[in-house]
Amino acid sequence: MIGCNVAHSKLHTKRDFSLNLKTKKFWSEAEQRFVTLKVSAKGMRTIEKKGLDAALKEAQDKGYVGLV
């Protein structure tokens, strides 16, 4: 997403809204190994709350993730 920084003098300069993505390792109980994912901050909270396997299954059911 692109927007503008607006100064006190109302001068507009273009800026970029970047996503809050982080690379993080999660433990998968089903596979008994660590899985490295690039997820958003909200995604990390969801995975911590529900667990990796349940969150991945839910995301796959909604069509957000296509697992190979």
C-alpha positions as CSV (number, residue, x, y, z in Angstrom):
1,M,0.0,0.0,0.0
2,I,1.2,3.5,-0.8
3,G,0.3,6.7,1.0
4,C,1.8,10.0,2.0
5,N,3.7,11.5,4.9
6,V,2.1,14.8,5.7
7,A,4.2,17.4,7.4
8,H,3.0,20.3,9.6
9,S,3.2,22.5,6.5
10,K,0.9,20.1,4.7
11,L,3.7,19.0,2.3
12,H,3.0,15.5,1.0
13,T,5.8,13.0,0.3
14,K,5.2,9.5,-0.9
15,R,5.7,6.6,1.5
16,D,5.3,2.9,1.5
17,F,3.3,0.9,4.0
18,S,5.3,-2.4,4.3
19,L,3.9,-5.6,5.9
20,N,5.0,-6.6,9.4
21,L,6.5,-9.9,8.3
22,K,9.1,-11.8,10.3
23,T,10.9,-15.1,9.8
24,K,10.3,-17.4,12.7
25,K,10.8,-21.1,13.6
26,F,7.8,-23.0,15.0
27,W,7.8,-26.5,16.5
28,S,5.5,-28.9,14.7
29,E,4.1,-31.7,16.9
30,A,2.8,-33.7,13.9
31,E,6.2,-33.7,12.2
32,Q,8.4,-33.6,15.3
33,R,10.6,-30.9,13.8
34,F,11.0,-27.1,13.5
35,V,9.4,-25.4,10.6
36,T,10.6,-22.0,9.4
37,L,7.8,-19.7,8.3
38,K,7.6,-16.0,7.2
39,V,4.6,-14.8,9.1
40,S,3.0,-11.5,10.2
41,A,2.8,-10.5,13.8
42,K,-0.9,-11.4,13.9
43,G,-0.1,-14.8,12.4
44,M,2.5,-15.4,15.2
45,R,-0.2,-14.7,17.8
46,T,-2.6,-17.1,16.1
47,I,0.0,-19.8,15.9
48,E,0.9,-19.4,19.6
49,K,-2.8,-19.5,20.5
50,K,-4.0,-22.4,18.5
51,G,-0.8,-24.3,17.7
52,L,1.1,-24.6,14.4
53,D,-0.8,-27.7,13.0
54,A,-4.3,-26.3,13.8
55,A,-3.4,-22.9,12.4
56,L,-2.0,-24.4,9.2
57,K,-5.1,-26.6,8.8
58,E,-7.4,-23.6,9.3
59,A,-5.5,-21.5,6.8
60,Q,-5.5,-24.3,4.3
61,D,-9.3,-24.8,4.6
62,K,-9.8,-21.1,4.0
63,G,-7.5,-21.2,1.0
64,Y,-4.8,-18.9,2.4
65,V,-2.1,-21.6,2.2
66,G,-1.4,-24.2,-0.4
67,L,0.7,-27.0,1.1
68,V,2.8,-29.2,-1.2
